[in-house]
Amino acid sequence: MAELAEEVYDTGLYALEVDDWLVVIGDGFDHMNVVKRAQAASLSDDGDVVYLYTDDSAMAFELTMFGGGKPLWSITYDGSDGVTAPVFDGKVPFAARTLLATLEKEQAKAGGPKADVDHIYDLAPTFAEQLTGFRHDTSLSSGDHVPIWPLAAR
């Protein structure tokens, strides 16, 4: 599925249900920092929480699984100076490492670290989608996830 090309909603803070997950999205420059890492950690007292933060301008991400108020594992990436290796911390699922190997092959085919594309940056949203069934930059356009509740005034 292609990235959302036309807006189906305005940027803001939203929530929606996807299977057994409650997805909270802070979308757009004014909202992307509203959902804090510490808040995600505290919510994990009641169940697993997947925290995903991406910044397309810096080509950086953090994907962390919290449980019992603590990080169980995380993957972080800073591609601001070009394609690099992500940092794995904790017991990152093997499926994430397999996905990384696939993305590294795609990066090599595209010309390696000097290519005009960064396939490694796709690791976090793709793996988050494998975990939750939702991808922030494509799933909304499918129309499968309604209703979408605004949590903050526009």
N, C-alpha and C positions, 0 to 999 in steps of 0.2 A: 504494500500500500504506500502511496506517495505521501510526502509530508503535507500537512494541511496547507493548502494554497490560498483558500479564501476563509475569511473569518466567519465562524459560526457563533461566536460570542466575542464580547469585548475582553480585553485583558483585565485581570482582577484576581481575586481570591475565590476559589470555587471548591466544591466537594461533589463527589458522585460515588455511586456504589458500583463495584465491579466484582462479581462473584461474591466471595467472602471478605473482600477488602473495601475499606473506605479510602478513597483516593482524595487527597487534598492537594490542590494545585495553586501555587502562587505564580501567575503567568504575567509576563511583561516586566519591564525595568522597575516600575514602582511597586511591584508585588512579589518579585522573585526572592526577596530576602525576608518575607513576612513569616514564613514557616521556618522556625529555627531548629537546628540540630538538637539542641538541648530539649526542646519540646517533644521532638520525636522520641528521644531517649526516655523521657518521663512517661509517655504514652505506652511504652512497651512493658510497663508493669502489668498490664492487662492482656498482653498478647504480642506477637511479633509485629514489628514495625519496619518497613522498608523506607529508608530516607534517600531520596535522589535529588541532588542539586546539580544543575548544569548551567554553564554560562557560555553561550556560543561566541561571544566577543573575545573571551579569554581562552576558548577551547579547553575548558577545565570542567571536571566533574568530581562528585563524591557520591558513591553508592554504599550505604551502610545498612546492615541488618542489625536491629536492636532487639534484645530480649531481656526481660527482668531489669530494665533500666540501664543496661550496659551494652556497648557494642559487641556483637558476636563475631562480626567480620566486616571488612570494608575494602573498597577499591577506590583509589583516588588517582587523578590524572591532571597534569598541567601541560597542555600542549601549546602554551602561549609563545614558546620559542621554537616551535616546530614539533614534529612527531617524536614521541619519546615512549618509554615503557611506563605502564601504569604501576602503581604501588599496591600490592596486596598485603593486607594485615589480618591476622586471625585465620580461622579455618574457612577460607573462601571456598564455596562449592566447586567441585571439579568441572561442572558444566560451564562456569565462568571462564575457567582456564582453557577449556576446549573452544569456547567462543572466541577468546583472545587469539588462539592459534589460527583460527579461520580468518579473523580480521588482519592478522599479521601477514598471512598469505595474500590477501587482497591488497594490502599496503605495498608488498613487494612487487606485485603485478603492476601496480599503478606507478612504480618508480621509486619505491622505498621512502625513506624519511624526507627526501628532497621533493617529493611529488607535491602537486598543488592541492591534494586531498588528504584528509586525515581520517583513515578508516578506524583507527584505534579509539578515537573520540566517540564512536558509535557503541562501544562496549557497554557503558552504563545503561543507556536507555533500552538497548536491546535485551540485556540480561534482566533488567527490571521488568520488562514486558514478559519475559519467560516466567518470572516469579509471580507476577500479579495479574497477567492478562491485559495489561493496560500500558500504552506508550504515550507519553504526554504530547508528542508532536505529530501523532498520526491517528490515535484511537478516537479522538473527538470527532473527526470528520466522517467516521463510519456511521454515526447516528445510532449506534448500538447502546450507548451509555447515557440514557436519559432517565430521570430528570438530572439536570446539572443545577446545583444550588449555589447561588452567589452568597459568599460569607462576608464580604466587605462591600461597602457602597462604592460604586464606580466613580 
